Amino acid sequence: MAKPALLPLSEACVLLVGQYNDSERRRVKRWIEQGVIQAVRDGAKFYIPRAEINRLAGGVNGQEMDARATCASE
């Protein structure tokens, strides 16, 4: 079975930061709003392309992502 091209926010959180809870959900949504992560919005739901997860998973941890988000917002 093929892997889905778009992942729901909950699965993306697990792959990007290792867990899914309210704090991590808000963190990933903040990265989306700041343009650090590309996402597709369907109403109130966000989906992250698998290619975006692969791009970000190349050795980037949560602290580095937060630093990117800070730089992007300045």
NUGULUM-545215 format. One record per atom (N, C-alpha, C, O): residue in one letter; x, y, z. Coordinates in pm, whole numbers, padded with zeros to 5 digits, always signed. Last residue first. Layout:
BEGIN
AXYZ ...
// end
This chain:
BEGIN
E+01106+03783+01182 E+01172+03913+01200 E+01185+03988+01071 E+01238+04099+01069 S+01010+03535+01124 S+00913+03635+01167 S+00974+03773+01184 S+00901+03871+01199 A+01233+03386+01063 A+01137+03412+00957 A+01040+03521+00996 A+00991+03593+00909 C+01357+03360+01312 C+01424+03437+01206 C+01325+03474+01096 C+01333+03584+01042 T+01168+03196+01439 T+01201+03327+01494 T+01263+03415+01388 T+01227+03532+01376 A+01182+02967+01280 A+01055+03040+01289 A+01080+03180+01342 A+01018+03275+01294 R+01444+02886+01329 R+01405+02925+01193 R+01277+03008+01196 R+01265+03107+01124 A+01417+02822+01600 A+01509+02928+01560 A+01476+02977+01420 A+01479+03097+01394 D+01240+02607+01582 D+01199+02727+01653 D+01287+02846+01614 D+01238+02958+01598 M+01407+02428+01446 M+01286+02475+01380 M+01235+02602+01447 M+01191+02694+01379 E+01597+02381+01642 E+01640+02445+01519 E+01520+02500+01443 E+01529+02607+01382 Q+01433+02253+01829 Q+01496+02380+01865 Q+01543+02454+01740 Q+01530+02576+01732 G+01354+02016+01689 G+01257+02117+01728 G+01317+02251+01762 G+01260+02354+01727 N+01604+01945+01433 N+01525+01913+01553 N+01434+02031+01588 N+01438+02135+01522 V+01705+01811+01130 V+01654+01931+01197 V+01572+01888+01318 V+01481+01806+01306 G+01785+01599+00973 G+01871+01643+01082 G+01824+01767+01154 G+01899+01823+01234 G+01567+01603+00769 G+01709+01587+00742 G+01796+01647+00850 G+01874+01738+00823 A+01304+01662+00796 A+01357+01556+00881 A+01507+01535+00861 A+01567+01455+00932 L+01232+01842+00600 L+01260+01891+00734 L+01326+01788+00823 L+01398+01823+00916 R+01192+01675+00379 R+01285+01788+00371 R+01328+01834+00510 R+01446+01860+00535 N+00995+01502+00475 N+01126+01449+00437 N+01230+01559+00431 N+01344+01540+00474 I+00786+01684+00507 I+00837+01612+00623 I+00977+01560+00594 I+01067+01572+00677 E+00751+01753+00239 E+00791+01856+00335 E+00847+01792+00462 E+00945+01841+00519 A+00663+01513+00132 A+00789+01569+00083 A+00841+01677+00178 A+00962+01691+00196 R+00414+01489+00253 R+00520+01398+00294 R+00657+01450+00249 R+00756+01433+00320 P+00253+01795+00341 P+00299+01702+00239 P+00414+01616+00292 P+00501+01663+00365 I+00023+01823+00600 I+00159+01852+00561 I+00201+01749+00456 I+00187+01629+00479 Y-00281+01983+00659 Y-00216+01862+00613 Y-00078+01901+00562 Y-00063+02000+00490 F-00513+02113+00892 F-00391+02129+00816 F-00337+01991+00780 F-00346+01896+00858 K-00852+02230+00924 K-00751+02124+00934 K-00632+02155+00845 K-00645+02215+00738 A-01054+02403+00879 A-00975+02425+01001 A-00862+02325+01015 A-00783+02333+01109 G-01030+02385+00539 G-01114+02436+00647 G-01027+02469+00767 G-00937+02552+00758 D-00743+02269+00481 D-00877+02228+00439 D-00973+02267+00551 D-00993+02192+00647 R-00427+02364+00371 R-00535+02387+00468 R-00668+02346+00405 R-00699+02383+00293 V-00109+02232+00356 V-00234+02250+00283 V-00343+02264+00388 V-00350+02185+00482 A+00216+02379+00415 A+00103+02292+00449 A-00015+02326+00360 A-00021+02432+00297 Q+00558+02421+00491 Q+00452+02434+00391 Q+00341+02336+00426 Q+00369+02222+00463 I+00712+02575+00762 I+00660+02450+00708 I+00551+02482+00608 I+00461+02561+00637 V+00761+02843+00793 V+00874+02750+00807 V+00837+02615+00747 V+00922+02548+00688 G+00552+03022+00798 G+00609+02985+00670 G+00729+02893+00676 G+00792+02867+00573 Q+00412+03078+01022 Q+00531+03160+00998 Q+00602+03123+00868 Q+00702+03186+00832 E+00216+02882+01018 E+00176+03022+01005 E+00293+03113+00973 E+00276+03214+00905 I+00381+02657+01065 I+00304+02669+00941 I+00268+02815+00917 I+00288+02867+00807 W+00473+02710+01322 W+00570+02699+01213 W+00500+02713+01077 W+00555+02774+00986 R+00227+02697+01454 R+00300+02824+01452 R+00403+02823+01339 R+00419+02922+01268 K+00172+02425+01426 K+00083+02523+01362 K+00150+02660+01353 K+00132+02731+01255 V+00376+02325+01588 V+00380+02297+01445 V+00287+02392+01370 V+00322+02436+01260 R+00288+02428+01839 R+00421+02459+01787 R+00425+02439+01635 R+00473+02526+01563 R+00038+02311+01874 R+00047+02457+01860 R+00181+02498+01800 R+00188+02591+01720 R+00124+02045+01897 R+00032+02083+01789 R+00040+02234+01765 R+00047+02279+01651 E+00272+02058+02131 E+00342+02030+02005 E+00254+02066+01885 E+00306+02111+01783 S+00062+02110+02314 S+00176+02201+02301 S+00248+02182+02168 S+00280+02279+02099 D-00106+01887+02286 D-00155+02021+02256 D-00041+02120+02233 D-00048+02204+02144 N+00085+01627+02125 N+00004+01677+02235 N-00033+01821+02202 N+00007+01871+02096 Y+00273+01385+01993 Y+00160+01470+01961 Y+00085+01502+02089 Y+00029+01413+02154 Q+00629+01355+01926 Q+00507+01327+02002 Q+00396+01421+01957 Q+00421+01522+01892 G+00842+01417+01756 G+00847+01296+01836 G+00724+01262+01917 G+00714+01153+01973 V+00851+01621+01575 V+00898+01650+01711 V+00890+01531+01805 V+00928+01542+01922 L+00788+01503+01320 L+00876+01620+01332 L+00933+01640+01472 L+01051+01672+01486 L+00621+01282+01360 L+00740+01267+01277 L+00838+01383+01296 L+00960+01362+01288 V+00423+01394+01522 V+00499+01279+01570 V+00628+01265+01491 V+00734+01240+01549 C+00325+01595+01351 C+00385+01629+01481 C+00473+01515+01531 C+00585+01538+01577 A+00214+01441+01144 A+00329+01526+01116 A+00401+01566+01245 A+00524+01570+01248 E-00004+01328+01273 E+00105+01241+01228 E+00231+01322+01200 E+00341+01277+01230 S-00155+01565+01324 S-00116+01476+01433 S+00001+01385+01393 S+00094+01368+01471 L-00204+01677+01070 L-00117+01746+01165 L-00069+01654+01277 L+00046+01663+01319 P-00195+01422+00815 P-00265+01511+00908 P-00166+01568+01010 P-00058+01513+01031 L-00009+01429+00512 L-00024+01376+00647 L-00104+01474+00733 L-00083+01595+00725 L-00026+01338+00175 L-00052+01442+00275 L-00076+01377+00410 L-00153+01283+00422 A+00023+01103+00042 A+00105+01218+00007 A+00090+01332+00109 A+00182+01411+00128 P+00040+00785+00209 P-00035+00903+00167 P+00058+01022+00142 P+00158+01040+00212 K+00213+00509+00062 K+00201+00604+00173 K+00124+00727+00124 K+00142+00769+00009 A+00054+00222-00083 A+00132+00345-00094 A+00109+00435+00027 A+00001+00436+00087 M+00084-00118+00000 M+00000+00000+00000 M+00088+00124+00000 M+00187+00131+00074 
// end
